[in-house]
């Protein structure tokens, strides 16, 4: 056994803990299907949001962890519930009124409001796949419309008809009295209107493989269960899909957690073993509300990628999946800088340390080196003091600080410079507020300026930091009041970088000029 595998079998990193649970399923014999199946589900009712990506990213982390501790082959299936009826019109699409007449039709039968695909479901599936492909996820995509329509679900649907009373008993226990009167696990798709119908069953004929019900006008109708004429209600569908695909692992948000016993029971009734599950906490927007596909609050995948790398997004997804996290623009700079700190730490760690490092899970063990010479938060401060509109303005400072660095030789740094300029202009610039220094702060700033004027220590960030520290130590208790003053008076922000590093990057003469402008009141009137 390799040392890495040995370390993985005891690693406390959560993907390894989950992977070991999956491996336990096959402690005595290998899977009959010849592989372990990881599944992630997707409801394409609106534009895909960042939580969807998180689910696939996290499941992939567990899959990679499993592949280190076992030689059993794996598959990852991304299943889209695109046969679901459209229950409400999303507000964040072009001409939403035009979709109103298509309510209750399967999403793959609703016209695409964007006009680029055969249906709204196809459009949203394509958006999901586009990002997953761009990021390099290895997965197989399954559309519920195709799964039902091609007959792949037929065997399980017929078994559900045989076990109809047993499954109904599970479901009815979970429903309110008024819902029980009309509930059925089967939803016919009307052969003429194409709408998903929520109607009680008059008969379920397991032998013939048909259901009978009354149409809205009272006409009795009989449809075959198979071939895409009928779908399952979403809770039975969850358990039935597990049974049909023989799923070994699925994670989902805590809003599903109360339904887990229902999904499990239905999977067992249909003749299969339920998968291992993992419940994660939900993402919240800036106001603490759950991120929703239909309302479009919070961050989208594309918005994160406008301001930072995909790897930093994966890093954010790795952190504490069982803790609810605010997911808004202000989390981005911290995620970028922490991701690069972990990349640098990885190089010096032993096997145990490497497997506990988020970057091993983000990159599946093939971890790149960081080429970020300057932290993202520092780039934002640079953009701020130089009012940067283009990344080339930041490169002027970067290359004086690190003469060997180039946009071509440091592509990660180059991308971060572009991201930082965008982030500064969109989020920092509109909220920048400079204040006048107090008398004590003015005295300290004059001292700092005078020492910088005679500075002959070059661009040594640590030496500069020691000098800044000493100026403050003489006058401020607690010392953090001095650094807060530097940020608020010189940068127009409430927090900032290590100031010695900032001076080294921005330049000694430039920092002298910045302090002079602040003392002259030019920053507050600009």
Beta strands, then each sheet from edge to edge (+ up, - down):
strand 1: 36-42
strand 2: 74-80
strand 3: 140-143
strand 4: 186-188
strand 5: 203-205
strand 6: 210-214
strand 7: 220-224
strand 8: 230-232
strand 9: 249-253
strand 10: 276-280
strand 11: 283-284
strand 12: 325-326
sheet 1: 3+ 2+ 1+ 9+ 10+
sheet 2: 4+ 8-
sheet 3: 5+ 6- 7+
sheet 4: 11+ 12+
end
